[in-house]
C-alpha cells in the first residue's frame, strides 16, 4: 500500500487524542501496527508498555487537556505540535513524531516536551 500522508495525519491525531484522554487500549487497537517502537525514555517499548503508561496517566491526571496546534505529514512520517494543559495550569508544548507502516498503522514514536515559560527572550510565543 502506498503511504497516504493525509490519512496518516488524521490517524496520528486520533491516536494521540484517544490515548491522552484516557483510552489507550482503544488507541492501540485502532491505530498501532504489529510492532511499536518507543523512543520516549519514560515509556517502555511495545504496545503493552504504552497502554500501561497512558492508563496510569489517565488515573493520575484525569483533567488534562490537549490542543493540536499543527500537524505535518510527509511520506510515512507525521509530526504533531501540541499544547497541553495539566492540573494546576501547568502548560507544555510537545513535538511528537510518528512513523507509519505500509498498512497505515503507527509503528514508531519519538517526542519532546517542554514546560511553557512565562516569557521568552524573543518575545515570541511557543506556537
N, C-alpha and C positions, 0 to 999 in steps of 0.2 A: 504494500500500500504506500502510495506517495504521501508525504507529510502534508498536513493541512494546517498551516500556521494559525489561521483564524479560529478553527475549531480547537486547536491546542490551547490557544489563549483563553478561550471561554472555559475550557475544561480545567485549566490551571486555577482560574479564579474560583470556579465552583468547588474544586477540590479544597483549596485553601479555606474558603468561607465555611464549607461543611465541617472540616476538621476543627478549625479555630473556634467555631461557635458551638462545639460540643458533640459532634457525631463523627469521630474519626473512623469508626468501623465502616460506616456508610461511605465516607470519603474514599477509603482504600478499596472497598468493594466496587465502587463505580469508576474510579479514575486511575488506579495503580495497576501496573503490569505484573508479570510473574515475579520479577525481582525488583527490589527497591534499595538503591544505594543512597545512604545518607551521609552528608558531609558536615552537618551541624555537630560540633563537638559535644553538645549537651544531650544529643539524642542518639540512641543506639542504631545500628544498621538493621535494615529489614522492616517489613510491614508491621510485625508484632511490636517492635520497639517504638515505632511511630504511633501506633494506636495507644500503647501504654502511656507514652509521654503526653499526648493530647488529651487522653481521658483524665489523667491527673491534673492537667492544666484547667480543664473544664470544671473539675471539682473545687480546685483552689481559687480560681478566678472566674466565677460564673458571669460577672457583669462586664467583662472586657468587650471592646468594640473594635471593629476594623473597617477602614475605608480603603478601597483600591483607587489609588491616585493615577497610576498609569500601568499599562501592560504593553509589552513589545514582544513580537514573535518573529522568529527567523529560522527557517529550516525546522530542526527538531528541538529547538530551544525556545523557552518563554521566560521573560523577565517580568517580575511584578514589583512595583514600588508602592508600599502601603503606609498608612498612618494608623497606628494602634493606640487606643486609649485604654488604660488599665485602671483598676480601682485605686483611689487616691489621686486620680487625674494625672498619673504618670503617662507621658506620651512618648512614643517611639516611632522612628522611621525604620522601615525594613526594606531590604532588597533581597528578593528570592529569585533563584534561577531553577528551572525545571527542564529536564531532558525527557523527551517522549520517544517511545519505541515506534516501530512501523505500524502498530495497531492503534496508535493514538493514545497510549497509556503512559502515565508518568513512571519513569524507572530510575530517576536520579534527581537529587536536590542539593543545592548549595544556598546559603543565606548569610546575611549580615544584618545586625540590629544595632541601633544607636538611640540613646536617650536624646530627645529633642531639647536643646538648650533654650534657656530663656531669651538669649540674644546671640547673635553671630557677629564676628568681626566684620564681615562683608555687609551686614545689614540685610542679606538675602535670606528668605525662609528656606526650610529644608525641602520644600516642594516647589 
